[in-house]
Amino acid sequence: MSSTPKVGCFGGFFTRRFKNRRSSDDIPPCRAVDQCTGRCSYSVTHDEASENCESYDDVNTFSPCCDFSYASPNEWWLTSETPPSYSQIQSIPRDSDAWKVVENTVDELDSQLRTLSLQIHSHPETMFEEKHAHDLLTKFMTSHGFVVTKHYLGLKTAWRAEYSQGEGGRVLGINSEMDALRGMGHACGHNLIAISGVGTAIAVKAAMQSQNIPGKVILLGTPAEEGGGGKVILLERGGYKDMDACIMCHPGPGFPHSTSVGSSIAMQPIEVEYFGRSAHAGAAPWEGANALDAAFLAYSSISVLRQQMKPDHRVHGIVLGKNWAPNVIPDYAQMRWCVRAPTYGELMAFVERVKNCFEAAALATSCTIKLKLDTPYFDLHQNAVLAQDFADIVGSRYGLQMTHVGTSASTDFGNISYELPSLHPMFAIPTEPQGGNHTPAFAKAAATKPAHAATMLVTKGLAITGFRVLSDNVFFEKIQNAFHASKA
C-alpha cells in the first residue's frame, strides 16, 4: 500500500443544473474478470505482460481524490470571519414531535460525537486500513442498541449497524466514511462524515421509537472513498440491496453557514504500463525501446488534447517507474491518470480520446502497452425530492443557505445514486484561504469546533429527512417518482 501514490486534486467549481442520468441498465457490462482480484474488472490488455497487483481484501486500490468546494475562494467561510447569527425563520410544523426527538437526540450525543470525531481525526488511516475507526464506531453503535456486523461483506474495515422495529416498513440507508489521506491526515473531513452518519442513524432510531414507526435503519461504515471505491464494492456484493433510500453528507469550503445539493462529476481511474527493452544508453541506444519516452509522449499528447477539451472536463496524472538510471534505456514506465466529465455518458466518450493518446505513444516508441481501467465513479444524482426537503428543513430551522452549485470532485456515492434514491449534501466549514479539501489547512479545519457545529446541524437535517422516508407514504412515493423520472 505504501507504494500507491496520491493524485493531486483538481480544484475548481462550476454551476450545473440537474441532468438526466443514464439508467444502470445502460452501464457497460463487465468485460473481464480481473485475475488479481477475482472481481468484475474494466481492464483492457493490449499485450501479454506480467502484472503485479497490489490488493487489499481482494480489492485493487486507486486514488481519485476530491475537492468538495462549491463556491469560489473569495466566497469561502474563513476561520477569521465572525460567524453570522442563525436566522429564526419558522417552518410549518410537520411531524413536530418526531423532529424534536431528533434534535434532542443529536444535542444529547453532541459531546460523544465530538470525542469520536477527534479520536478518528487524531488517528488517520488510509483506504482499507481504517481499523481503529472500524473498532471505535462499531463499539459505539453496539452501545446504542444496533445490531453490528464487523468486517462486512469480506472487507476488513467495512461494517454494518442495523436497527429494526415492528413488521414491514421501509429501509433507510446511511453512510459513514472513515478514510484519511496519506501524508495529510483527515484533509477531506471524513471524521465529520463518520460522526454525522452515526448521529443520523441514532436520531432516526429514537424518532422511530417515539412515534412507533415500523422500518429499518442501516448504517454502513464505508472504507476507501479516497481510492478503491469501497461503496462500489459493497454495492456489487449486495450491501445496498435492502435500502429504499440512502443519505450522507460531505464537508468542504463554501459560503458561510451553507449547504449544497449540487452534483459531482464522473471519474475514470486509468493505470497505464509501457514495456520496452533495455539497452546501454551510450553504447547502443538503438537496441532499446524506451518506455519512459512512451510515457512522456503520452503526457505531451494529453497536454495537447486539453486545447480541445470542454471546460468542464478534466484529465490529470503522474509518471512512475522503477530502477531508472540515466545510462540505461528504461524498459518500464507506469502512469496513473484520472479522467473526469460531468456525466458518465460524457466520461466514456472522453476516456476513448485519452486512451488514443496512450496507445499512439506506444506505437511511436515500439513499446507494448497495458491499460487498466479501474472502477469508475459515476456523477452524483441527488434525488430532487429528498434534496428539496432537506433544503427546507435546514433553511427554515437552522438558517442554512442552500445552493445547487456543483463540485468538480468525484465520489463513489455517485454509483449508489444511480441504483436508489440518494441524498449527499455538501456543507461548508470554516477554513483558511487556499485551504480547500486535500490541504493541510482543511485537515486542521476538520477538527475545529465550528466544523463540528456545522456537522451537527446537517446531521439533524439528514435525520429529519431520513425519518420522513420511513414515516410518510406520500413523501416516499414522490421520492420514487423523482428517481424513476431521472432515469428516463
Secondary structure, 3 states (H helix, E strand, C coil): CCCCCCCCCCCCEECCCCCCCCCHHHCCCCCEECCCCCCEECCEECCCCCCCCCECCCCECCCCCCCCCCCCHHHCCECCCCCCCCCCCCCCCCCHHHHHHHHHHHHHHHHHHHHHHHHHHCCCCCCCCCHHHHHHHHHHHHHCCCEEEECHHHCCCCEEEEEEECCCCEEEEEEEECCCECCCECCCCHHHHHHHHHHHHHHHHHHHHHHCCCEEEEEEEECCCCCCCHHHHHHHCCCCCCCCEEECCEEECCCCCEEECCCCCEEEEEEEEEECECCECCCCHHHCECHHHHHHHHHHHHHHHHHHCCCCCEEEEEEECCCCCCCECCCEEEEEEEEEECCHHHHHHHHHHHHHHHHHHHHHHCCEEEEEECCCECCCCCCHHHHHHHHHHHHHHHCCEEECCEECCCCCHHHHHHHCCEECCEEECCECCCCCCCCHHHHHHCCCHHHHHHHHHHHHHHHHHHHHHHHCHHHHHHHHHHHHHHHC
